[in-house]
Every structure is written in C-alpha cells, then in structure tokens.
Amino acid sequence: MKRFAVVAVMAGALAIGAAPKAEAAPITGNLQIAASARFVIGATGAAATINTATGLDFNDGSASPGVSGTFIVLAAGNTGSFTTVPNLTTGQIKDFTFLGAGTGSGVGNYPSPPVSQFQVITSPSFTFLLQGIAGVVQTGNNFLGVTGFGLMTLTGFDPTPGVFSFSTQDPTGSSGTFSFSATDTAVPEPGSMMLLGTGLLGLAAAARRMRKA
C-alpha cells in the first residue's frame, strides 16, 4: 500500500507539472479617445501651424511642454476588449515628435519614439508603448494625419501589438489649441503590418479628399 501511495503522489505531481500554463487572450478591437493639443515644431516645442508641425503638445487648454495631457475615452466607439473601459474614463497621453529627430528616445519634452507609457489609463490598467511612426501626411493648411505603432497592455489580456491613428482637419494657428479624436487599434500578429498599410492608405485618401475640397 505504501508503494502505491508514493507512486500515486508522484504521478499526480507529474500531471500537475505537465499541465499547460493558462494564458490570457490577446487584446482585440478599438479604443477611441478625445483630447486637445497644440502644434509644435522642433525639439524646443516652438508654436507651429498644421502644415509646419513636427510634434504634438497634448494639453488641458494651454502650452505644457513635457507634461502629459488628459484624454477621455469615447466608449461609444470602443469594440472588442475595450468595452471593459467605461465611458468617459480619463487617461494621460505624452507629448512627442512625429517628424524629425525630436529630443531623442524617451528624453526631453518632445521625444521621438519609442515613448514608454505614451498612453496610460489607471483602471482598468491600460498602457501603450509607442515604438515608432509608420507615416505622416500633411496637406496644405487643412490636414494632418499620423500613424504610429507599438505594444498595448490591458488588464486580463496578453500584451498585443497596436496602431495609433491620429488625424485632424483643424487649421488652428500657432497660438491655438485644437480638439481631436484618435483611435488605438489592437492587431494580434501577423495582422499588424496589414493594418499599418491600411491606415497609411486611409490617411493618403483623406489627404486627397482635402486637396479636392
């Protein structure tokens, strides 16, 4: 009986050790946000216009170099995993340079990507690591589109590649603050490159429509 008991315990331990490790699912769907920003140029963040801007200063109504701005979640447009984020949840978004050298990776008031914790929501915990810029479209004085890519984390899900899509048609001058909406789209591999291409084509199409208008 003792031998049987020992064998049984060992077999049970082996079965537990061999059991597959539970993993969360990847993030899916879209997160839509709204906030305000200012157009800036260069590493110093001098005021700019829509057609000269090289970076964005996210703010709460005034210039705030290097200080994260506040965004709100537009839950009506959220899909997939992001339906867990309540309507009007607030988060923080960092200033950054989308065109040119900026002030270096993660350094200064307007860093070039990668930008850690580019977007942050406290509850449920969400972060976006902006790893790079895929494309920029600037048309005259009436359109700016930026597509970036990175890695998302969200409570209860595996880290997942994602795309940040920003566009505005507000030609606010160098002294003004403009409102905008942006969309974060989770793209489990290998679909991320396809979505990046689609996003860039969409920005280009929007720019063409602006020129015709």
CORJOZI-V501113 format. One record per helix or strand of 2 or more residues. SS is the DSSP state (alpha for helix, beta for strand). FROM is the first residue (numbers start at 1). LEN is the number of residues. If there is no record, write none. Layout:
ss=<SS | SS>
from=<FROM | FROM>
len=<LEN | LEN>
//
This chain:
ss=<alpha | beta | beta | beta | beta | alpha | alpha | beta | beta | beta | beta | beta | beta | beta | alpha>
from=<2 | 30 | 46 | 55 | 69 | 75 | 80 | 90 | 96 | 115 | 126 | 143 | 160 | 178 | 192>
len=<17 | 12 | 2 | 5 | 5 | 3 | 5 | 4 | 2 | 7 | 14 | 12 | 9 | 9 | 21>
//
